[in-house]
């Protein structure tokens, strides 16, 4: 798909922020299946959207 971004489209800072958020998701996930991680997922999506806008010049 043309809207997909790759790791090359992310800056080092964005990659580091996403890695930290994924680690936090894993930590919460270890607490049990009923723990809500949607707030962290939204933060990752915002970072990806920012990279997507930069890639397409918008």
N, CA, C, O and CB atoms as a CASP TS submission, in Angstrom:
PFRMAT TS
TARGET T0000
AUTHOR 0000-0000-0000
METHOD Language model
MODEL 1
PARENT N/A
ATOM      1  N   UNK     1       0.843  -1.172   0.000  1.00  0.00           N
ATOM      2  CA  UNK     1       0.000   0.000   0.000  1.00  0.00           C
ATOM      3  C   UNK     1       0.893   1.242   0.000  1.00  0.00           C
ATOM      4  O   UNK     1       1.967   1.235   0.601  1.00  0.00           O
ATOM      5  CB  UNK     1      -0.961  -0.006   1.220  1.00  0.00           C
ATOM      6  N   UNK     2       0.462   2.280  -0.655  1.00  0.00           N
ATOM      7  CA  UNK     2       1.270   3.489  -0.801  1.00  0.00           C
ATOM      8  C   UNK     2       1.397   4.272   0.508  1.00  0.00           C
ATOM      9  O   UNK     2       2.355   5.025   0.684  1.00  0.00           O
ATOM     10  CB  UNK     2       0.672   4.380  -1.870  1.00  0.00           C
ATOM     11  N   UNK     3       0.453   4.105   1.418  1.00  0.00           N
ATOM     12  CA  UNK     3       0.481   4.845   2.676  1.00  0.00           C
ATOM     13  C   UNK     3       1.345   4.191   3.739  1.00  0.00           C
ATOM     14  O   UNK     3       1.569   4.778   4.797  1.00  0.00           O
ATOM     15  CB  UNK     3      -0.907   5.003   3.200  1.00  0.00           C
ATOM     16  N   UNK     4       1.835   2.984   3.477  1.00  0.00           N
ATOM     17  CA  UNK     4       2.643   2.301   4.480  1.00  0.00           C
ATOM     18  C   UNK     4       3.981   2.992   4.664  1.00  0.00           C
ATOM     19  O   UNK     4       4.567   3.517   3.717  1.00  0.00           O
ATOM     20  CB  UNK     4       2.856   0.844   4.093  1.00  0.00           C
ATOM     21  N   UNK     5       4.444   2.980   5.890  1.00  0.00           N
ATOM     22  CA  UNK     5       5.755   3.524   6.184  1.00  0.00           C
ATOM     23  C   UNK     5       6.660   2.371   6.602  1.00  0.00           C
ATOM     24  O   UNK     5       6.191   1.344   7.092  1.00  0.00           O
ATOM     25  CB  UNK     5       5.681   4.621   7.292  1.00  0.00           C
ATOM     26  N   UNK     6       7.942   2.553   6.405  1.00  0.00           N
ATOM     27  CA  UNK     6       8.918   1.554   6.797  1.00  0.00           C
ATOM     28  C   UNK     6       9.799   2.137   7.890  1.00  0.00           C
ATOM     29  O   UNK     6       9.679   3.311   8.240  1.00  0.00           O
ATOM     30  CB  UNK     6       9.766   1.091   5.585  1.00  0.00           C
ATOM     31  N   UNK     7      10.674   1.316   8.419  1.00  0.00           N
ATOM     32  CA  UNK     7      11.590   1.792   9.458  1.00  0.00           C
ATOM     33  C   UNK     7      12.474   2.910   8.916  1.00  0.00           C
ATOM     34  O   UNK     7      12.888   3.788   9.673  1.00  0.00           O
ATOM     35  CB  UNK     7      12.459   0.633   9.991  1.00  0.00           C
ATOM     36  N   UNK     8      12.765   2.891   7.631  1.00  0.00           N
ATOM     37  CA  UNK     8      13.607   3.927   7.029  1.00  0.00           C
ATOM     38  C   UNK     8      12.905   5.284   7.003  1.00  0.00           C
ATOM     39  O   UNK     8      13.565   6.319   6.905  1.00  0.00           O
ATOM     40  CB  UNK     8      14.004   3.522   5.612  1.00  0.00           C
ATOM     41  N   UNK     9      11.582   5.287   7.090  1.00  0.00           N
ATOM     42  CA  UNK     9      10.824   6.541   7.083  1.00  0.00           C
ATOM     43  C   UNK     9      10.774   7.207   8.450  1.00  0.00           C
ATOM     44  O   UNK     9      10.357   8.360   8.564  1.00  0.00           O
ATOM     45  CB  UNK     9       9.419   6.289   6.597  1.00  0.00           C
ATOM     46  N   UNK    10      11.196   6.489   9.493  1.00  0.00           N
ATOM     47  CA  UNK    10      11.170   7.019  10.851  1.00  0.00           C
ATOM     48  C   UNK    10      12.526   7.595  11.219  1.00  0.00           C
ATOM     49  O   UNK    10      13.563   7.072  10.811  1.00  0.00           O
ATOM     50  CB  UNK    10      10.764   5.928  11.852  1.00  0.00           C
ATOM     51  N   UNK    11      12.513   8.675  11.990  1.00  0.00           N
ATOM     52  CA  UNK    11      13.765   9.221  12.501  1.00  0.00           C
ATOM     53  C   UNK    11      14.237   8.359  13.669  1.00  0.00           C
ATOM     54  O   UNK    11      13.481   7.537  14.186  1.00  0.00           O
ATOM     55  CB  UNK    11      13.594  10.709  12.939  1.00  0.00           C
ATOM     56  N   UNK    12      15.487   8.551  14.078  1.00  0.00           N
ATOM     57  CA  UNK    12      16.011   7.795  15.203  1.00  0.00           C
ATOM     58  C   UNK    12      15.195   8.053  16.463  1.00  0.00           C
ATOM     59  O   UNK    12      14.918   7.127  17.225  1.00  0.00           O
ATOM     60  CB  UNK    12      17.474   8.146  15.442  1.00  0.00           C
ATOM     61  N   UNK    13      14.812   9.298  16.684  1.00  0.00           N
ATOM     62  CA  UNK    13      14.016   9.650  17.855  1.00  0.00           C
ATOM     63  C   UNK    13      12.655   8.975  17.851  1.00  0.00           C
ATOM     64  O   UNK    13      12.183   8.511  18.889  1.00  0.00           O
ATOM     65  CB  UNK    13      13.840  11.145  17.931  1.00  0.00           C
ATOM     66  N   UNK    14      12.021   8.919  16.678  1.00  0.00           N
ATOM     67  CA  UNK    14      10.724   8.258  16.572  1.00  0.00           C
ATOM     68  C   UNK    14      10.854   6.766  16.844  1.00  0.00           C
ATOM     69  O   UNK    14      10.012   6.174  17.518  1.00  0.00           O
ATOM     70  CB  UNK    14      10.114   8.491  15.187  1.00  0.00           C
ATOM     71  N   UNK    15      11.910   6.165  16.317  1.00  0.00           N
ATOM     72  CA  UNK    15      12.142   4.735  16.572  1.00  0.00           C
ATOM     73  C   UNK    15      12.342   4.481  18.057  1.00  0.00           C
ATOM     74  O   UNK    15      11.820   3.505  18.596  1.00  0.00           O
ATOM     75  CB  UNK    15      13.366   4.232  15.782  1.00  0.00           C
ATOM     76  N   UNK    16      13.092   5.349  18.719  1.00  0.00           N
ATOM     77  CA  UNK    16      13.344   5.185  20.144  1.00  0.00           C
ATOM     78  C   UNK    16      12.058   5.350  20.950  1.00  0.00           C
ATOM     79  O   UNK    16      11.809   4.590  21.885  1.00  0.00           O
ATOM     80  CB  UNK    16      14.397   6.188  20.616  1.00  0.00           C
ATOM     81  N   UNK    17      11.242   6.341  20.591  1.00  0.00           N
ATOM     82  CA  UNK    17       9.974   6.544  21.293  1.00  0.00           C
ATOM     83  C   UNK    17       9.048   5.357  21.111  1.00  0.00           C
ATOM     84  O   UNK    17       8.396   4.924  22.061  1.00  0.00           O
ATOM     85  CB  UNK    17       9.289   7.816  20.804  1.00  0.00           C
ATOM     86  N   UNK    18       8.984   4.822  19.887  1.00  0.00           N
ATOM     87  CA  UNK    18       8.131   3.656  19.629  1.00  0.00           C
ATOM     88  C   UNK    18       8.647   2.447  20.405  1.00  0.00           C
ATOM     89  O   UNK    18       7.857   1.684  20.962  1.00  0.00           O
ATOM     90  CB  UNK    18       8.077   3.339  18.113  1.00  0.00           C
ATOM     91  N   UNK    19       9.967   2.268  20.446  1.00  0.00           N
ATOM     92  CA  UNK    19      10.532   1.135  21.192  1.00  0.00           C
ATOM     93  C   UNK    19      10.171   1.236  22.676  1.00  0.00           C
ATOM     94  O   UNK    19       9.832   0.232  23.303  1.00  0.00           O
ATOM     95  CB  UNK    19      12.071   1.083  21.018  1.00  0.00           C
ATOM     96  N   UNK    20      10.242   2.428  23.227  1.00  0.00           N
ATOM     97  CA  UNK    20       9.866   2.620  24.624  1.00  0.00           C
ATOM     98  C   UNK    20       8.398   2.327  24.871  1.00  0.00           C
ATOM     99  O   UNK    20       8.038   1.717  25.878  1.00  0.00           O
ATOM    100  CB  UNK    20      10.179   4.029  25.055  1.00  0.00           C
ATOM    101  N   UNK    21       7.548   2.765  23.943  1.00  0.00           N
ATOM    102  CA  UNK    21       6.117   2.520  24.092  1.00  0.00           C
ATOM    103  C   UNK    21       5.797   1.035  23.958  1.00  0.00           C
ATOM    104  O   UNK    21       4.936   0.519  24.671  1.00  0.00           O
ATOM    105  CB  UNK    21       5.330   3.324  23.055  1.00  0.00           C
ATOM    106  N   UNK    22       6.484   0.345  23.047  1.00  0.00           N
ATOM    107  CA  UNK    22       6.272  -1.101  22.885  1.00  0.00           C
ATOM    108  C   UNK    22       6.700  -1.833  24.154  1.00  0.00           C
ATOM    109  O   UNK    22       6.046  -2.789  24.569  1.00  0.00           O
ATOM    110  CB  UNK    22       7.057  -1.642  21.656  1.00  0.00           C
ATOM    111  N   UNK    23       7.790  -1.391  24.768  1.00  0.00           N
ATOM    112  CA  UNK    23       8.236  -2.002  26.023  1.00  0.00           C
ATOM    113  C   UNK    23       7.184  -1.798  27.119  1.00  0.00           C
ATOM    114  O   UNK    23       6.911  -2.707  27.903  1.00  0.00           O
ATOM    115  CB  UNK    23       9.597  -1.405  26.465  1.00  0.00           C
ATOM    116  N   UNK    24       6.604  -0.608  27.166  1.00  0.00           N
ATOM    117  CA  UNK    24       5.554  -0.347  28.155  1.00  0.00           C
ATOM    118  C   UNK    24       4.317  -1.196  27.886  1.00  0.00           C
ATOM    119  O   UNK    24       3.666  -1.659  28.823  1.00  0.00           O
ATOM    120  CB  UNK    24       5.178   1.138  28.154  1.00  0.00           C
ATOM    121  N   UNK    25       3.982  -1.406  26.590  1.00  0.00           N
ATOM    122  CA  UNK    25       2.854  -2.267  26.244  1.00  0.00           C
ATOM    123  C   UNK    25       3.115  -3.695  26.709  1.00  0.00           C
ATOM    124  O   UNK    25       2.225  -4.355  27.244  1.00  0.00           O
ATOM    125  CB  UNK    25       2.592  -2.238  24.726  1.00  0.00           C
ATOM    126  N   UNK    26       4.346  -4.165  26.501  1.00  0.00           N
ATOM    127  CA  UNK    26       4.695  -5.526  26.917  1.00  0.00           C
ATOM    128  C   UNK    26       4.603  -5.668  28.434  1.00  0.00           C
ATOM    129  O   UNK    26       4.135  -6.688  28.941  1.00  0.00           O
ATOM    130  CB  UNK    26       6.111  -5.892  26.435  1.00  0.00           C
ATOM    131  N   UNK    27       5.047  -4.652  29.147  1.00  0.00           N
ATOM    132  CA  UNK    27       4.995  -4.695  30.606  1.00  0.00           C
ATOM    133  C   UNK    27       3.547  -4.740  31.086  1.00  0.00           C
ATOM    134  O   UNK    27       3.206  -5.499  31.993  1.00  0.00           O
ATOM    135  CB  UNK    27       5.722  -3.478  31.210  1.00  0.00           C
ATOM    136  N   UNK    28       2.705  -3.924  30.470  1.00  0.00           N
ATOM    137  CA  UNK    28       1.288  -3.951  30.835  1.00  0.00           C
ATOM    138  C   UNK    28       0.656  -5.276  30.435  1.00  0.00           C
ATOM    139  O   UNK    28      -0.167  -5.824  31.169  1.00  0.00           O
ATOM    140  CB  UNK    28       0.536  -2.785  30.173  1.00  0.00           C
ATOM    141  N   UNK    29       1.038  -5.786  29.282  1.00  0.00           N
ATOM    142  CA  UNK    29       0.488  -7.058  28.808  1.00  0.00           C
ATOM    143  C   UNK    29       0.832  -8.205  29.731  1.00  0.00           C
ATOM    144  O   UNK    29       0.061  -9.156  29.856  1.00  0.00           O
ATOM    145  CB  UNK    29       0.990  -7.361  27.418  1.00  0.00           C
ATOM    146  N   UNK    30       1.984  -8.125  30.380  1.00  0.00           N
ATOM    147  CA  UNK    30       2.385  -9.165  31.316  1.00  0.00           C
ATOM    148  C   UNK    30       1.492  -9.164  32.551  1.00  0.00           C
ATOM    149  O   UNK    30       1.426 -10.163  33.267  1.00  0.00           O
ATOM    150  CB  UNK    30       3.846  -8.981  31.721  1.00  0.00           C
ATOM    151  N   UNK    31       0.809  -8.062  32.807  1.00  0.00           N
ATOM    152  CA  UNK    31      -0.071  -7.965  33.961  1.00  0.00           C
ATOM    153  C   UNK    31      -1.357  -8.763  33.762  1.00  0.00           C
ATOM    154  O   UNK    31      -2.040  -9.103  34.728  1.00  0.00           O
ATOM    155  CB  UNK    31      -0.401  -6.513  34.242  1.00  0.00           C
ATOM    156  N   UNK    32      -1.676  -9.054  32.523  1.00  0.00           N
ATOM    157  CA  UNK    32      -2.870  -9.841  32.258  1.00  0.00           C
ATOM    158  C   UNK    32      -3.567  -9.402  30.990  1.00  0.00           C
ATOM    159  O   UNK    32      -3.301  -8.320  30.465  1.00  0.00           O
ATOM    160  CB  UNK    32      -3.820  -9.751  33.417  1.00  0.00           C
ATOM    161  N   UNK    33      -4.454 -10.237  30.502  1.00  0.00           N
ATOM    162  CA  UNK    33      -5.126  -9.947  29.219  1.00  0.00           C
ATOM    163  C   UNK    33      -6.169  -8.837  29.290  1.00  0.00           C
ATOM    164  O   UNK    33      -6.574  -8.306  28.256  1.00  0.00           O
ATOM    165  CB  UNK    33      -5.785 -11.191  28.709  1.00  0.00           C
ATOM    166  N   UNK    34      -6.605  -8.484  30.478  1.00  0.00           N
ATOM    167  CA  UNK    34      -7.659  -7.469  30.597  1.00  0.00           C
ATOM    168  C   UNK    34      -7.112  -6.061  30.798  1.00  0.00           C
ATOM    169  O   UNK    34      -7.887  -5.125  30.995  1.00  0.00           O
ATOM    170  CB  UNK    34      -8.577  -7.816  31.744  1.00  0.00           C
ATOM    171  N   UNK    35      -5.804  -5.894  30.754  1.00  0.00           N
ATOM    172  CA  UNK    35      -5.194  -4.582  30.951  1.00  0.00           C
ATOM    173  C   UNK    35      -5.305  -3.784  29.654  1.00  0.00           C
ATOM    174  O   UNK    35      -5.011  -4.307  28.579  1.00  0.00           O
ATOM    175  CB  UNK    35      -3.705  -4.716  31.395  1.00  0.00           C
ATOM    176  N   UNK    36      -5.721  -2.537  29.745  1.00  0.00           N
ATOM    177  CA  UNK    36      -5.934  -1.683  28.576  1.00  0.00           C
ATOM    178  C   UNK    36      -4.609  -1.045  28.130  1.00  0.00           C
ATOM    179  O   UNK    36      -3.941  -0.371  28.914  1.00  0.00           O
ATOM    180  CB  UNK    36      -6.984  -0.585  28.892  1.00  0.00           C
ATOM    181  N   UNK    37      -4.243  -1.266  26.867  1.00  0.00           N
ATOM    182  CA  UNK    37      -3.035  -0.649  26.311  1.00  0.00           C
ATOM    183  C   UNK    37      -3.374   0.279  25.143  1.00  0.00           C
ATOM    184  O   UNK    37      -2.488   0.704  24.401  1.00  0.00           O
ATOM    185  CB  UNK    37      -2.045  -1.733  25.851  1.00  0.00           C
ATOM    186  N   UNK    38      -4.653   0.587  24.986  1.00  0.00           N
ATOM    187  CA  UNK    38      -5.079   1.380  23.829  1.00  0.00           C
ATOM    188  C   UNK    38      -4.471   2.784  23.833  1.00  0.00           C
ATOM    189  O   UNK    38      -4.239   3.350  22.766  1.00  0.00           O
ATOM    190  CB  UNK    38      -6.599   1.481  23.799  1.00  0.00           C
ATOM    191  N   UNK    39      -4.208   3.357  25.016  1.00  0.00           N
ATOM    192  CA  UNK    39      -3.615   4.686  25.057  1.00  0.00           C
ATOM    193  C   UNK    39      -2.207   4.672  24.468  1.00  0.00           C
ATOM    194  O   UNK    39      -1.818   5.606  23.769  1.00  0.00           O
ATOM    195  CB  UNK    39      -3.583   5.211  26.494  1.00  0.00           C
ATOM    196  N   UNK    40      -1.450   3.624  24.746  1.00  0.00           N
ATOM    197  CA  UNK    40      -0.098   3.519  24.195  1.00  0.00           C
ATOM    198  C   UNK    40      -0.144   3.245  22.691  1.00  0.00           C
ATOM    199  O   UNK    40       0.688   3.750  21.936  1.00  0.00           O
ATOM    200  CB  UNK    40       0.691   2.407  24.914  1.00  0.00           C
ATOM    201  N   UNK    41      -1.110   2.452  22.267  1.00  0.00           N
ATOM    202  CA  UNK    41      -1.263   2.182  20.837  1.00  0.00           C
ATOM    203  C   UNK    41      -1.585   3.461  20.074  1.00  0.00           C
ATOM    204  O   UNK    41      -1.074   3.673  18.975  1.00  0.00           O
ATOM    205  CB  UNK    41      -2.362   1.137  20.602  1.00  0.00           C
ATOM    206  N   UNK    42      -2.426   4.312  20.650  1.00  0.00           N
ATOM    207  CA  UNK    42      -2.758   5.586  19.994  1.00  0.00           C
ATOM    208  C   UNK    42      -1.525   6.476  19.879  1.00  0.00           C
ATOM    209  O   UNK    42      -1.350   7.162  18.872  1.00  0.00           O
ATOM    210  CB  UNK    42      -3.868   6.322  20.772  1.00  0.00           C
ATOM    211  N   UNK    43      -0.669   6.471  20.900  1.00  0.00           N
ATOM    212  CA  UNK    43       0.551   7.281  20.844  1.00  0.00           C
ATOM    213  C   UNK    43       1.462   6.796  19.725  1.00  0.00           C
ATOM    214  O   UNK    43       2.059   7.610  19.021  1.00  0.00           O
ATOM    215  CB  UNK    43       1.295   7.237  22.192  1.00  0.00           C
ATOM    216  N   UNK    44       1.577   5.474  19.549  1.00  0.00           N
ATOM    217  CA  UNK    44       2.390   4.925  18.459  1.00  0.00           C
ATOM    218  C   UNK    44       1.776   5.316  17.125  1.00  0.00           C
ATOM    219  O   UNK    44       2.497   5.687  16.198  1.00  0.00           O
ATOM    220  CB  UNK    44       2.508   3.379  18.573  1.00  0.00           C
ATOM    221  N   UNK    45       0.465   5.240  17.014  1.00  0.00           N
ATOM    222  CA  UNK    45      -0.207   5.622  15.767  1.00  0.00           C
ATOM    223  C   UNK    45       0.039   7.087  15.429  1.00  0.00           C
ATOM    224  O   UNK    45       0.217   7.428  14.260  1.00  0.00           O
ATOM    225  CB  UNK    45      -1.710   5.359  15.869  1.00  0.00           C
ATOM    226  N   UNK    46       0.051   7.962  16.442  1.00  0.00           N
ATOM    227  CA  UNK    46       0.321   9.391  16.189  1.00  0.00           C
ATOM    228  C   UNK    46       1.738   9.590  15.666  1.00  0.00           C
ATOM    229  O   UNK    46       1.955  10.405  14.769  1.00  0.00           O
ATOM    230  CB  UNK    46       0.115  10.221  17.477  1.00  0.00           C
ATOM    231  N   UNK    47       2.693   8.864  16.210  1.00  0.00           N
ATOM    232  CA  UNK    47       4.072   8.966  15.741  1.00  0.00           C
ATOM    233  C   UNK    47       4.154   8.486  14.292  1.00  0.00           C
ATOM    234  O   UNK    47       4.814   9.115  13.463  1.00  0.00           O
ATOM    235  CB  UNK    47       5.028   8.141  16.648  1.00  0.00           C
ATOM    236  N   UNK    48       3.486   7.376  13.988  1.00  0.00           N
ATOM    237  CA  UNK    48       3.482   6.856  12.620  1.00  0.00           C
ATOM    238  C   UNK    48       2.795   7.827  11.660  1.00  0.00           C
ATOM    239  O   UNK    48       3.252   8.010  10.532  1.00  0.00           O
ATOM    240  CB  UNK    48       2.786   5.490  12.572  1.00  0.00           C
ATOM    241  N   UNK    49       1.702   8.448  12.100  1.00  0.00           N
ATOM    242  CA  UNK    49       1.005   9.432  11.259  1.00  0.00           C
ATOM    243  C   UNK    49       1.903  10.621  10.952  1.00  0.00           C
ATOM    244  O   UNK    49       1.906  11.136   9.834  1.00  0.00           O
ATOM    245  CB  UNK    49      -0.285   9.912  11.944  1.00  0.00           C
ATOM    246  N   UNK    50       2.665  11.055  11.951  1.00  0.00           N
ATOM    247  CA  UNK    50       3.599  12.160  11.750  1.00  0.00           C
ATOM    248  C   UNK    50       4.650  11.786  10.697  1.00  0.00           C
ATOM    249  O   UNK    50       4.967  12.598   9.827  1.00  0.00           O
ATOM    250  CB  UNK    50       4.283  12.539  13.086  1.00  0.00           C
ATOM    251  N   UNK    51       5.185  10.582  10.769  1.00  0.00           N
ATOM    252  CA  UNK    51       6.175  10.132   9.790  1.00  0.00           C
ATOM    253  C   UNK    51       5.547   9.999   8.408  1.00  0.00           C
ATOM    254  O   UNK    51       6.185  10.315   7.403  1.00  0.00           O
ATOM    255  CB  UNK    51       6.790   8.792  10.222  1.00  0.00           C
ATOM    256  N   UNK    52       4.306   9.536   8.351  1.00  0.00           N
ATOM    257  CA  UNK    52       3.598   9.389   7.076  1.00  0.00           C
ATOM    258  C   UNK    52       3.376  10.747   6.425  1.00  0.00           C
ATOM    259  O   UNK    52       3.558  10.894   5.217  1.00  0.00           O
ATOM    260  CB  UNK    52       2.250   8.675   7.283  1.00  0.00           C
ATOM    261  N   UNK    53       2.982  11.750   7.226  1.00  0.00           N
ATOM    262  CA  UNK    53       2.776  13.102   6.683  1.00  0.00           C
ATOM    263  C   UNK    53       4.097  13.673   6.168  1.00  0.00           C
ATOM    264  O   UNK    53       4.137  14.304   5.111  1.00  0.00           O
ATOM    265  CB  UNK    53       2.171  14.041   7.763  1.00  0.00           C
ATOM    266  N   UNK    54       5.156  13.451   6.905  1.00  0.00           N
ATOM    267  CA  UNK    54       6.477  13.949   6.477  1.00  0.00           C
ATOM    268  C   UNK    54       6.912  13.272   5.179  1.00  0.00           C
ATOM    269  O   UNK    54       7.478  13.921   4.300  1.00  0.00           O
ATOM    270  CB  UNK    54       7.538  13.707   7.583  1.00  0.00           C
ATOM    271  N   UNK    55       6.651  11.978   5.058  1.00  0.00           N
ATOM    272  CA  UNK    55       7.047  11.213   3.869  1.00  0.00           C
ATOM    273  C   UNK    55       6.325  11.736   2.629  1.00  0.00           C
ATOM    274  O   UNK    55       6.912  11.826   1.551  1.00  0.00           O
ATOM    275  CB  UNK    55       6.748   9.709   4.066  1.00  0.00           C
ATOM    276  N   UNK    56       5.053  12.076   2.791  1.00  0.00           N
ATOM    277  CA  UNK    56       4.255  12.524   1.660  1.00  0.00           C
ATOM    278  C   UNK    56       4.241  14.036   1.498  1.00  0.00           C
ATOM    279  O   UNK    56       3.558  14.560   0.618  1.00  0.00           O
ATOM    280  CB  UNK    56       2.855  12.027   1.806  1.00  0.00           C
ATOM    281  N   UNK    57       4.985  14.737   2.335  1.00  0.00           N
ATOM    282  CA  UNK    57       5.102  16.179   2.199  1.00  0.00           C
ATOM    283  C   UNK    57       3.860  16.961   2.550  1.00  0.00           C
ATOM    284  O   UNK    57       3.634  18.035   1.993  1.00  0.00           O
ATOM    285  CB  UNK    57       5.484  16.502   0.835  1.00  0.00           C
ATOM    286  N   UNK    58       3.062  16.462   3.441  1.00  0.00           N
ATOM    287  CA  UNK    58       1.809  17.150   3.801  1.00  0.00           C
ATOM    288  C   UNK    58       1.932  17.805   5.131  1.00  0.00           C
ATOM    289  O   UNK    58       0.982  18.430   5.601  1.00  0.00           O
ATOM    290  CB  UNK    58       0.635  16.189   3.814  1.00  0.00           C
TER
END
